[in-house]
Structures are given as C-alpha cells and as structure tokens.
Amino acid sequence: MCIMIKIIDCKGMSCPLPVVNTKKYFDSIESGTAVTIVDNEVAKNNVVKLAQKSGFSFDIEEKDGYFHVKMIKGEASTSENNEAGTNENKNDEKFVIVIGQNKLGHGNDELGEILMKGYIFALSEADIIPTDILFLNSGVKLTVEDSAVLDGLTKLKDKNVNILVCGTCTDFYGVTDKVAIGEISNMYSIVETMNEADKIINI
C-alpha cells in the first residue's frame, strides 16, 4: 500500500513559520505522515519540539544542506523518540518563570546581578521548581558562556526544567552563538508555553 507523505516546504522561512505551518497541517488530519523541510538548526529544533510535544514519532535527515523532519501522527506513531525525564517539582501544576532581564530588580546594576545569581541558585535548591523557564530580552544573556548563573541553570536543567531562550532576542544582542544552555526557541513556542501554564512568575 502506498503511503502518502505531505511535504511542508519551509526553506527560507524564519521561526515561528515552520512550526506554525507544520502544526496547521497536522491539526487538519486525524493521522498521517509529513516531512517538514527547513534550512537552519533553530527551525529544525523547534519543529522537533512540536513533534515531541504532540506525541508524534519522528526522524531527522540532513540532505543537501536542508533538514528533513519526518513526522507520523496517529496509529503508526510511537513515543520512542519522545521519552523525557520527570520534572522533580513536587507540585503537579505547570509552573512557568519568565525572566526578561539579566538583573533582578531596579536600582544598582551590580546589586541586581548579585541578586539574580542568588535567585537562580536558591531556585535550583528549592523543593518546588518550575516546569519551564523562559528567557526574553536581556534575560537571554544569563544563558550564555561564562554567565554567572550557569551553574544554577545547569542544576535546574538536570532536574528536567525546560529552558527556552528567545531566538529573536539572542540575535538582537548578538549572542546566539554563545548560548550555552537551553533551547533557542521562537515566540510561537513561548506563547504556547505561557498559555498552557497554571502559574506564571515574571522576573
């Protein structure tokens, strides 16, 4: 039997369009297979995240400089690709922290950096930790190489906290290549994460 495979050509598209186009197609069918083609690592990672979150099985192939992400929805799909650790949060709710600056509070910048380092450390040692941390605007600077809070963020990631870093923001500050932790994401995924949250804290 011939299986029809939908090709979703997203070459040349910046995020979040590859994710949006892929989601629109899969939302329109009950089951099926599609291949989304993208031309950059960030778009590939975001499409894969959509597949994982949706419970699709997927394969990634790189051909001629393009990423081909093949996804299967429905009876043929499997969760083999989608295994994830359990967040150690003792609370069952989806708890999101949004960090929109690289300093905590307003006033003295040096004090703000000290407070932010202390906050991330305390958070990494807390009994109740977030399911997701979103870094926006100058907050993305906290995720780069030599960041003073990198150890704390690594502890949180090891506890299966999902760390999303705004790609538009890293591009703006010229630090995309220096991001050392988390997943460079797009505003579509960030909005979706916030919309699904039971509780959001803005820092």
Biotite code that builds the C-alpha atoms (Angstrom):
import biotite.structure as struc

atoms = struc.array([
    struc.Atom([0.000, 0.000, 0.000], chain_id="A", res_id=1, res_name="MET", atom_name="CA", element="C"),
    struc.Atom([1.320, 3.418, -0.946], chain_id="A", res_id=2, res_name="CYS", atom_name="CA", element="C"),
    struc.Atom([1.548, 5.837, 1.984], chain_id="A", res_id=3, res_name="ILE", atom_name="CA", element="C"),
    struc.Atom([1.070, 9.473, 1.052], chain_id="A", res_id=4, res_name="MET", atom_name="CA", element="C"),
    struc.Atom([3.618, 11.794, 2.605], chain_id="A", res_id=5, res_name="ILE", atom_name="CA", element="C"),
    struc.Atom([2.889, 15.503, 2.786], chain_id="A", res_id=6, res_name="LYS", atom_name="CA", element="C"),
    struc.Atom([5.861, 17.761, 2.073], chain_id="A", res_id=7, res_name="ILE", atom_name="CA", element="C"),
    struc.Atom([5.823, 21.002, 4.061], chain_id="A", res_id=8, res_name="ILE", atom_name="CA", element="C"),
    struc.Atom([8.441, 23.166, 2.395], chain_id="A", res_id=9, res_name="ASP", atom_name="CA", element="C"),
    struc.Atom([9.666, 25.791, 4.860], chain_id="A", res_id=10, res_name="CYS", atom_name="CA", element="C"),
    struc.Atom([13.016, 26.586, 3.284], chain_id="A", res_id=11, res_name="LYS", atom_name="CA", element="C"),
    struc.Atom([13.872, 30.246, 3.700], chain_id="A", res_id=12, res_name="GLY", atom_name="CA", element="C"),
    struc.Atom([11.252, 30.744, 6.405], chain_id="A", res_id=13, res_name="MET", atom_name="CA", element="C"),
    struc.Atom([12.193, 32.160, 9.785], chain_id="A", res_id=14, res_name="SER", atom_name="CA", element="C"),
    struc.Atom([10.618, 30.949, 13.010], chain_id="A", res_id=15, res_name="CYS", atom_name="CA", element="C"),
    struc.Atom([7.890, 30.577, 14.001], chain_id="A", res_id=16, res_name="PRO", atom_name="CA", element="C"),
    struc.Atom([6.531, 29.942, 10.458], chain_id="A", res_id=17, res_name="LEU", atom_name="CA", element="C"),
    struc.Atom([7.908, 26.371, 10.094], chain_id="A", res_id=18, res_name="PRO", atom_name="CA", element="C"),
    struc.Atom([6.269, 25.389, 13.382], chain_id="A", res_id=19, res_name="VAL", atom_name="CA", element="C"),
    struc.Atom([3.018, 27.179, 12.541], chain_id="A", res_id=20, res_name="VAL", atom_name="CA", element="C"),
    struc.Atom([2.760, 25.593, 9.084], chain_id="A", res_id=21, res_name="ASN", atom_name="CA", element="C"),
    struc.Atom([3.560, 22.132, 10.424], chain_id="A", res_id=22, res_name="THR", atom_name="CA", element="C"),
    struc.Atom([1.039, 22.416, 13.244], chain_id="A", res_id=23, res_name="LYS", atom_name="CA", element="C"),
    struc.Atom([-1.680, 23.666, 10.879], chain_id="A", res_id=24, res_name="LYS", atom_name="CA", element="C"),
    struc.Atom([-1.241, 20.624, 8.665], chain_id="A", res_id=25, res_name="TYR", atom_name="CA", element="C"),
    struc.Atom([-1.298, 18.078, 11.481], chain_id="A", res_id=26, res_name="PHE", atom_name="CA", element="C"),
    struc.Atom([-4.276, 19.822, 13.094], chain_id="A", res_id=27, res_name="ASP", atom_name="CA", element="C"),
    struc.Atom([-6.171, 19.284, 9.827], chain_id="A", res_id=28, res_name="SER", atom_name="CA", element="C"),
    struc.Atom([-5.721, 15.472, 9.773], chain_id="A", res_id=29, res_name="ILE", atom_name="CA", element="C"),
    struc.Atom([-6.500, 12.631, 12.155], chain_id="A", res_id=30, res_name="GLU", atom_name="CA", element="C"),
    struc.Atom([-3.471, 10.604, 11.153], chain_id="A", res_id=31, res_name="SER", atom_name="CA", element="C"),
    struc.Atom([-0.767, 10.743, 8.544], chain_id="A", res_id=32, res_name="GLY", atom_name="CA", element="C"),
    struc.Atom([2.844, 11.426, 7.690], chain_id="A", res_id=33, res_name="THR", atom_name="CA", element="C"),
    struc.Atom([4.535, 14.665, 6.723], chain_id="A", res_id=34, res_name="ALA", atom_name="CA", element="C"),
    struc.Atom([8.063, 15.895, 6.143], chain_id="A", res_id=35, res_name="VAL", atom_name="CA", element="C"),
    struc.Atom([8.902, 19.458, 7.078], chain_id="A", res_id=36, res_name="THR", atom_name="CA", element="C"),
    struc.Atom([11.967, 20.827, 5.284], chain_id="A", res_id=37, res_name="ILE", atom_name="CA", element="C"),
    struc.Atom([13.892, 23.670, 6.891], chain_id="A", res_id=38, res_name="VAL", atom_name="CA", element="C"),
    struc.Atom([17.258, 25.286, 6.256], chain_id="A", res_id=39, res_name="ASP", atom_name="CA", element="C"),
    struc.Atom([18.515, 26.128, 9.738], chain_id="A", res_id=40, res_name="ASN", atom_name="CA", element="C"),
    struc.Atom([19.215, 24.437, 13.051], chain_id="A", res_id=41, res_name="GLU", atom_name="CA", element="C"),
    struc.Atom([16.856, 26.591, 15.107], chain_id="A", res_id=42, res_name="VAL", atom_name="CA", element="C"),
    struc.Atom([13.853, 25.841, 12.885], chain_id="A", res_id=43, res_name="ALA", atom_name="CA", element="C"),
    struc.Atom([14.730, 22.145, 12.931], chain_id="A", res_id=44, res_name="LYS", atom_name="CA", element="C"),
    struc.Atom([14.877, 22.081, 16.721], chain_id="A", res_id=45, res_name="ASN", atom_name="CA", element="C"),
    struc.Atom([11.560, 23.900, 17.029], chain_id="A", res_id=46, res_name="ASN", atom_name="CA", element="C"),
    struc.Atom([9.799, 21.515, 14.633], chain_id="A", res_id=47, res_name="VAL", atom_name="CA", element="C"),
    struc.Atom([11.227, 18.551, 16.557], chain_id="A", res_id=48, res_name="VAL", atom_name="CA", element="C"),
    struc.Atom([9.971, 20.073, 19.806], chain_id="A", res_id=49, res_name="LYS", atom_name="CA", element="C"),
    struc.Atom([6.490, 20.315, 18.262], chain_id="A", res_id=50, res_name="LEU", atom_name="CA", element="C"),
    struc.Atom([6.690, 16.631, 17.281], chain_id="A", res_id=51, res_name="ALA", atom_name="CA", element="C"),
    struc.Atom([7.800, 15.618, 20.765], chain_id="A", res_id=52, res_name="GLN", atom_name="CA", element="C"),
    struc.Atom([5.119, 17.674, 22.457], chain_id="A", res_id=53, res_name="LYS", atom_name="CA", element="C"),
    struc.Atom([2.426, 16.315, 20.139], chain_id="A", res_id=54, res_name="SER", atom_name="CA", element="C"),
    struc.Atom([3.467, 12.691, 20.643], chain_id="A", res_id=55, res_name="GLY", atom_name="CA", element="C"),
    struc.Atom([4.464, 12.140, 17.009], chain_id="A", res_id=56, res_name="PHE", atom_name="CA", element="C"),
    struc.Atom([7.242, 9.760, 16.093], chain_id="A", res_id=57, res_name="SER", atom_name="CA", element="C"),
    struc.Atom([9.896, 11.495, 14.035], chain_id="A", res_id=58, res_name="PHE", atom_name="CA", element="C"),
    struc.Atom([13.152, 11.087, 12.173], chain_id="A", res_id=59, res_name="ASP", atom_name="CA", element="C"),
    struc.Atom([15.636, 13.748, 11.111], chain_id="A", res_id=60, res_name="ILE", atom_name="CA", element="C"),
    struc.Atom([17.697, 13.576, 7.941], chain_id="A", res_id=61, res_name="GLU", atom_name="CA", element="C"),
    struc.Atom([20.081, 16.192, 6.586], chain_id="A", res_id=62, res_name="GLU", atom_name="CA", element="C"),
    struc.Atom([20.280, 16.340, 2.795], chain_id="A", res_id=63, res_name="LYS", atom_name="CA", element="C"),
    struc.Atom([21.954, 18.946, 0.600], chain_id="A", res_id=64, res_name="ASP", atom_name="CA", element="C"),
    struc.Atom([22.158, 21.424, 3.469], chain_id="A", res_id=65, res_name="GLY", atom_name="CA", element="C"),
    struc.Atom([18.498, 21.077, 4.451], chain_id="A", res_id=66, res_name="TYR", atom_name="CA", element="C"),
    struc.Atom([16.928, 19.343, 7.448], chain_id="A", res_id=67, res_name="PHE", atom_name="CA", element="C"),
    struc.Atom([14.087, 16.934, 6.636], chain_id="A", res_id=68, res_name="HIS", atom_name="CA", element="C"),
    struc.Atom([11.972, 16.232, 9.722], chain_id="A", res_id=69, res_name="VAL", atom_name="CA", element="C"),
    struc.Atom([9.640, 13.301, 9.075], chain_id="A", res_id=70, res_name="LYS", atom_name="CA", element="C"),
    struc.Atom([6.713, 13.040, 11.488], chain_id="A", res_id=71, res_name="MET", atom_name="CA", element="C"),
    struc.Atom([3.954, 10.487, 11.910], chain_id="A", res_id=72, res_name="ILE", atom_name="CA", element="C"),
    struc.Atom([0.649, 11.208, 13.635], chain_id="A", res_id=73, res_name="LYS", atom_name="CA", element="C"),
    struc.Atom([-1.873, 8.570, 14.578], chain_id="A", res_id=74, res_name="GLY", atom_name="CA", element="C"),
    struc.Atom([-1.776, 4.788, 14.934], chain_id="A", res_id=75, res_name="GLU", atom_name="CA", element="C"),
    struc.Atom([1.658, 4.492, 13.344], chain_id="A", res_id=76, res_name="ALA", atom_name="CA", element="C"),
    struc.Atom([3.262, 6.936, 15.732], chain_id="A", res_id=77, res_name="SER", atom_name="CA", element="C"),
    struc.Atom([5.359, 5.863, 18.691], chain_id="A", res_id=78, res_name="THR", atom_name="CA", element="C"),
    struc.Atom([6.651, 7.549, 21.792], chain_id="A", res_id=79, res_name="SER", atom_name="CA", element="C"),
    struc.Atom([10.140, 6.068, 21.427], chain_id="A", res_id=80, res_name="GLU", atom_name="CA", element="C"),
    struc.Atom([11.555, 9.418, 20.325], chain_id="A", res_id=81, res_name="ASN", atom_name="CA", element="C"),
    struc.Atom([9.679, 11.316, 22.960], chain_id="A", res_id=82, res_name="ASN", atom_name="CA", element="C"),
    struc.Atom([10.888, 9.880, 26.240], chain_id="A", res_id=83, res_name="GLU", atom_name="CA", element="C"),
    struc.Atom([11.684, 12.593, 28.746], chain_id="A", res_id=84, res_name="ALA", atom_name="CA", element="C"),
    struc.Atom([12.686, 12.679, 32.369], chain_id="A", res_id=85, res_name="GLY", atom_name="CA", element="C"),
    struc.Atom([10.303, 13.582, 35.119], chain_id="A", res_id=86, res_name="THR", atom_name="CA", element="C"),
    struc.Atom([10.500, 17.061, 36.497], chain_id="A", res_id=87, res_name="ASN", atom_name="CA", element="C"),
    struc.Atom([11.336, 16.916, 40.186], chain_id="A", res_id=88, res_name="GLU", atom_name="CA", element="C"),
    struc.Atom([8.738, 19.570, 41.009], chain_id="A", res_id=89, res_name="ASN", atom_name="CA", element="C"),
    struc.Atom([6.681, 18.303, 43.939], chain_id="A", res_id=90, res_name="LYS", atom_name="CA", element="C"),
    struc.Atom([3.734, 20.274, 42.589], chain_id="A", res_id=91, res_name="ASN", atom_name="CA", element="C"),
    struc.Atom([1.782, 18.842, 39.643], chain_id="A", res_id=92, res_name="ASP", atom_name="CA", element="C"),
    struc.Atom([0.912, 22.206, 38.101], chain_id="A", res_id=93, res_name="GLU", atom_name="CA", element="C"),
    struc.Atom([2.632, 23.687, 35.068], chain_id="A", res_id=94, res_name="LYS", atom_name="CA", element="C"),
    struc.Atom([4.714, 26.432, 36.625], chain_id="A", res_id=95, res_name="PHE", atom_name="CA", element="C"),
    struc.Atom([6.494, 28.883, 34.318], chain_id="A", res_id=96, res_name="VAL", atom_name="CA", element="C"),
    struc.Atom([9.025, 31.562, 35.216], chain_id="A", res_id=97, res_name="ILE", atom_name="CA", element="C"),
    struc.Atom([9.641, 34.324, 32.673], chain_id="A", res_id=98, res_name="VAL", atom_name="CA", element="C"),
    struc.Atom([12.986, 36.121, 33.058], chain_id="A", res_id=99, res_name="ILE", atom_name="CA", element="C"),
    struc.Atom([13.008, 39.296, 30.989], chain_id="A", res_id=100, res_name="GLY", atom_name="CA", element="C"),
    struc.Atom([16.219, 40.921, 32.198], chain_id="A", res_id=101, res_name="GLN", atom_name="CA", element="C"),
    struc.Atom([19.711, 39.914, 33.276], chain_id="A", res_id=102, res_name="ASN", atom_name="CA", element="C"),
    struc.Atom([19.433, 41.682, 36.638], chain_id="A", res_id=103, res_name="LYS", atom_name="CA", element="C"),
    struc.Atom([16.960, 41.278, 39.467], chain_id="A", res_id=104, res_name="LEU", atom_name="CA", element="C"),
    struc.Atom([15.069, 44.389, 40.468], chain_id="A", res_id=105, res_name="GLY", atom_name="CA", element="C"),
    struc.Atom([15.699, 48.038, 39.626], chain_id="A", res_id=106, res_name="HIS", atom_name="CA", element="C"),
    struc.Atom([18.379, 50.289, 41.037], chain_id="A", res_id=107, res_name="GLY", atom_name="CA", element="C"),
    struc.Atom([22.055, 49.435, 41.245], chain_id="A", res_id=108, res_name="ASN", atom_name="CA", element="C"),
    struc.Atom([23.123, 47.181, 38.352], chain_id="A", res_id=109, res_name="ASP", atom_name="CA", element="C"),
    struc.Atom([25.872, 45.435, 40.302], chain_id="A", res_id=110, res_name="GLU", atom_name="CA", element="C"),
    struc.Atom([23.445, 44.624, 43.102], chain_id="A", res_id=111, res_name="LEU", atom_name="CA", element="C"),
    struc.Atom([20.916, 43.430, 40.528], chain_id="A", res_id=112, res_name="GLY", atom_name="CA", element="C"),
    struc.Atom([23.432, 40.935, 39.114], chain_id="A", res_id=113, res_name="GLU", atom_name="CA", element="C"),
    struc.Atom([24.249, 39.644, 42.606], chain_id="A", res_id=114, res_name="ILE", atom_name="CA", element="C"),
    struc.Atom([20.561, 39.240, 43.402], chain_id="A", res_id=115, res_name="LEU", atom_name="CA", element="C"),
    struc.Atom([19.892, 37.382, 40.150], chain_id="A", res_id=116, res_name="MET", atom_name="CA", element="C"),
    struc.Atom([22.740, 34.954, 40.853], chain_id="A", res_id=117, res_name="LYS", atom_name="CA", element="C"),
    struc.Atom([21.345, 34.348, 44.331], chain_id="A", res_id=118, res_name="GLY", atom_name="CA", element="C"),
    struc.Atom([17.834, 33.890, 42.973], chain_id="A", res_id=119, res_name="TYR", atom_name="CA", element="C"),
    struc.Atom([18.826, 31.274, 40.392], chain_id="A", res_id=120, res_name="ILE", atom_name="CA", element="C"),
    struc.Atom([20.899, 29.399, 42.977], chain_id="A", res_id=121, res_name="PHE", atom_name="CA", element="C"),
    struc.Atom([18.045, 29.395, 45.509], chain_id="A", res_id=122, res_name="ALA", atom_name="CA", element="C"),
    struc.Atom([15.607, 28.295, 42.810], chain_id="A", res_id=123, res_name="LEU", atom_name="CA", element="C"),
    struc.Atom([17.843, 25.362, 41.863], chain_id="A", res_id=124, res_name="SER", atom_name="CA", element="C"),
    struc.Atom([17.826, 24.202, 45.501], chain_id="A", res_id=125, res_name="GLU", atom_name="CA", element="C"),
    struc.Atom([14.090, 24.704, 46.111], chain_id="A", res_id=126, res_name="ALA", atom_name="CA", element="C"),
    struc.Atom([11.615, 21.868, 46.666], chain_id="A", res_id=127, res_name="ASP", atom_name="CA", element="C"),
    struc.Atom([9.170, 23.364, 44.181], chain_id="A", res_id=128, res_name="ILE", atom_name="CA", element="C"),
    struc.Atom([10.835, 24.218, 40.898], chain_id="A", res_id=129, res_name="ILE", atom_name="CA", element="C"),
    struc.Atom([9.337, 25.476, 37.634], chain_id="A", res_id=130, res_name="PRO", atom_name="CA", element="C"),
    struc.Atom([8.458, 23.199, 34.770], chain_id="A", res_id=131, res_name="THR", atom_name="CA", element="C"),
    struc.Atom([9.707, 25.857, 32.345], chain_id="A", res_id=132, res_name="ASP", atom_name="CA", element="C"),
    struc.Atom([11.926, 28.941, 32.410], chain_id="A", res_id=133, res_name="ILE", atom_name="CA", element="C"),
    struc.Atom([11.614, 31.401, 29.531], chain_id="A", res_id=134, res_name="LEU", atom_name="CA", element="C"),
    struc.Atom([14.389, 33.891, 28.834], chain_id="A", res_id=135, res_name="PHE", atom_name="CA", element="C"),
    struc.Atom([13.432, 37.079, 26.970], chain_id="A", res_id=136, res_name="LEU", atom_name="CA", element="C"),
    struc.Atom([15.074, 40.419, 26.136], chain_id="A", res_id=137, res_name="ASN", atom_name="CA", element="C"),
    struc.Atom([18.325, 40.928, 28.097], chain_id="A", res_id=138, res_name="SER", atom_name="CA", element="C"),
    struc.Atom([17.450, 37.864, 30.164], chain_id="A", res_id=139, res_name="GLY", atom_name="CA", element="C"),
    struc.Atom([18.952, 35.759, 27.370], chain_id="A", res_id=140, res_name="VAL", atom_name="CA", element="C"),
    struc.Atom([22.396, 36.999, 28.454], chain_id="A", res_id=141, res_name="LYS", atom_name="CA", element="C"),
    struc.Atom([22.062, 34.751, 31.503], chain_id="A", res_id=142, res_name="LEU", atom_name="CA", element="C"),
    struc.Atom([22.218, 31.660, 29.282], chain_id="A", res_id=143, res_name="THR", atom_name="CA", element="C"),
    struc.Atom([25.499, 32.414, 27.512], chain_id="A", res_id=144, res_name="VAL", atom_name="CA", element="C"),
    struc.Atom([29.009, 31.121, 28.107], chain_id="A", res_id=145, res_name="GLU", atom_name="CA", element="C"),
    struc.Atom([30.644, 32.492, 31.286], chain_id="A", res_id=146, res_name="ASP", atom_name="CA", element="C"),
    struc.Atom([27.269, 33.519, 32.721], chain_id="A", res_id=147, res_name="SER", atom_name="CA", element="C"),
    struc.Atom([27.413, 33.863, 36.487], chain_id="A", res_id=148, res_name="ALA", atom_name="CA", element="C"),
    struc.Atom([24.211, 31.801, 36.833], chain_id="A", res_id=149, res_name="VAL", atom_name="CA", element="C"),
    struc.Atom([25.164, 28.955, 34.507], chain_id="A", res_id=150, res_name="LEU", atom_name="CA", element="C"),
    struc.Atom([25.783, 26.500, 37.362], chain_id="A", res_id=151, res_name="ASP", atom_name="CA", element="C"),
    struc.Atom([22.333, 27.129, 38.801], chain_id="A", res_id=152, res_name="GLY", atom_name="CA", element="C"),
    struc.Atom([20.673, 26.796, 35.419], chain_id="A", res_id=153, res_name="LEU", atom_name="CA", element="C"),
    struc.Atom([22.552, 23.547, 34.802], chain_id="A", res_id=154, res_name="THR", atom_name="CA", element="C"),
    struc.Atom([21.195, 22.143, 38.085], chain_id="A", res_id=155, res_name="LYS", atom_name="CA", element="C"),
    struc.Atom([17.684, 23.113, 37.036], chain_id="A", res_id=156, res_name="LEU", atom_name="CA", element="C"),
    struc.Atom([18.114, 21.533, 33.611], chain_id="A", res_id=157, res_name="LYS", atom_name="CA", element="C"),
    struc.Atom([19.413, 18.363, 35.272], chain_id="A", res_id=158, res_name="ASP", atom_name="CA", element="C"),
    struc.Atom([16.129, 18.317, 37.201], chain_id="A", res_id=159, res_name="LYS", atom_name="CA", element="C"),
    struc.Atom([14.343, 18.373, 33.815], chain_id="A", res_id=160, res_name="ASN", atom_name="CA", element="C"),
    struc.Atom([13.311, 22.010, 33.867], chain_id="A", res_id=161, res_name="VAL", atom_name="CA", element="C"),
    struc.Atom([12.612, 23.075, 30.272], chain_id="A", res_id=162, res_name="ASN", atom_name="CA", element="C"),
    struc.Atom([14.685, 26.160, 29.376], chain_id="A", res_id=163, res_name="ILE", atom_name="CA", element="C"),
    struc.Atom([13.585, 28.202, 26.358], chain_id="A", res_id=164, res_name="LEU", atom_name="CA", element="C"),
    struc.Atom([15.688, 31.095, 25.051], chain_id="A", res_id=165, res_name="VAL", atom_name="CA", element="C"),
    struc.Atom([14.170, 33.689, 22.714], chain_id="A", res_id=166, res_name="CYS", atom_name="CA", element="C"),
    struc.Atom([15.971, 33.465, 19.371], chain_id="A", res_id=167, res_name="GLY", atom_name="CA", element="C"),
    struc.Atom([14.922, 36.946, 18.282], chain_id="A", res_id=168, res_name="THR", atom_name="CA", element="C"),
    struc.Atom([16.481, 38.290, 21.478], chain_id="A", res_id=169, res_name="CYS", atom_name="CA", element="C"),
    struc.Atom([19.765, 36.387, 21.093], chain_id="A", res_id=170, res_name="THR", atom_name="CA", element="C"),
    struc.Atom([20.023, 37.692, 17.522], chain_id="A", res_id=171, res_name="ASP", atom_name="CA", element="C"),
    struc.Atom([19.369, 41.250, 18.705], chain_id="A", res_id=172, res_name="PHE", atom_name="CA", element="C"),
    struc.Atom([22.108, 41.093, 21.336], chain_id="A", res_id=173, res_name="TYR", atom_name="CA", element="C"),
    struc.Atom([24.467, 39.149, 19.052], chain_id="A", res_id=174, res_name="GLY", atom_name="CA", element="C"),
    struc.Atom([24.843, 36.199, 21.435], chain_id="A", res_id=175, res_name="VAL", atom_name="CA", element="C"),
    struc.Atom([23.167, 33.379, 19.502], chain_id="A", res_id=176, res_name="THR", atom_name="CA", element="C"),
    struc.Atom([26.450, 31.518, 19.040], chain_id="A", res_id=177, res_name="ASP", atom_name="CA", element="C"),
    struc.Atom([27.294, 31.947, 22.720], chain_id="A", res_id=178, res_name="LYS", atom_name="CA", element="C"),
    struc.Atom([24.160, 30.363, 24.218], chain_id="A", res_id=179, res_name="VAL", atom_name="CA", element="C"),
    struc.Atom([25.428, 27.566, 26.462], chain_id="A", res_id=180, res_name="ALA", atom_name="CA", element="C"),
    struc.Atom([22.227, 26.173, 27.942], chain_id="A", res_id=181, res_name="ILE", atom_name="CA", element="C"),
    struc.Atom([18.602, 25.779, 26.954], chain_id="A", res_id=182, res_name="GLY", atom_name="CA", element="C"),
    struc.Atom([16.874, 25.647, 23.618], chain_id="A", res_id=183, res_name="GLU", atom_name="CA", element="C"),
    struc.Atom([16.796, 28.635, 21.290], chain_id="A", res_id=184, res_name="ILE", atom_name="CA", element="C"),
    struc.Atom([13.103, 28.992, 20.598], chain_id="A", res_id=185, res_name="SER", atom_name="CA", element="C"),
    struc.Atom([10.570, 31.223, 18.879], chain_id="A", res_id=186, res_name="ASN", atom_name="CA", element="C"),
    struc.Atom([7.711, 33.380, 20.055], chain_id="A", res_id=187, res_name="MET", atom_name="CA", element="C"),
    struc.Atom([5.108, 30.809, 18.977], chain_id="A", res_id=188, res_name="TYR", atom_name="CA", element="C"),
    struc.Atom([6.535, 28.195, 21.359], chain_id="A", res_id=189, res_name="SER", atom_name="CA", element="C"),
    struc.Atom([6.973, 30.789, 24.088], chain_id="A", res_id=190, res_name="ILE", atom_name="CA", element="C"),
    struc.Atom([3.348, 31.963, 23.798], chain_id="A", res_id=191, res_name="VAL", atom_name="CA", element="C"),
    struc.Atom([2.124, 28.362, 23.766], chain_id="A", res_id=192, res_name="GLU", atom_name="CA", element="C"),
    struc.Atom([4.129, 27.540, 26.897], chain_id="A", res_id=193, res_name="THR", atom_name="CA", element="C"),
    struc.Atom([2.744, 30.571, 28.710], chain_id="A", res_id=194, res_name="MET", atom_name="CA", element="C"),
    struc.Atom([-0.837, 29.870, 27.610], chain_id="A", res_id=195, res_name="ASN", atom_name="CA", element="C"),
    struc.Atom([-0.637, 26.333, 28.985], chain_id="A", res_id=196, res_name="GLU", atom_name="CA", element="C"),
    struc.Atom([0.763, 27.433, 32.351], chain_id="A", res_id=197, res_name="ALA", atom_name="CA", element="C"),
    struc.Atom([-1.180, 27.114, 35.589], chain_id="A", res_id=198, res_name="ASP", atom_name="CA", element="C"),
    struc.Atom([1.078, 29.723, 37.181], chain_id="A", res_id=199, res_name="LYS", atom_name="CA", element="C"),
    struc.Atom([3.465, 32.322, 35.711], chain_id="A", res_id=200, res_name="ILE", atom_name="CA", element="C"),
    struc.Atom([6.020, 34.390, 37.607], chain_id="A", res_id=201, res_name="ILE", atom_name="CA", element="C"),
    struc.Atom([7.636, 37.304, 35.776], chain_id="A", res_id=202, res_name="ASN", atom_name="CA", element="C"),
    struc.Atom([11.119, 38.329, 36.864], chain_id="A", res_id=203, res_name="ILE", atom_name="CA", element="C"),
])
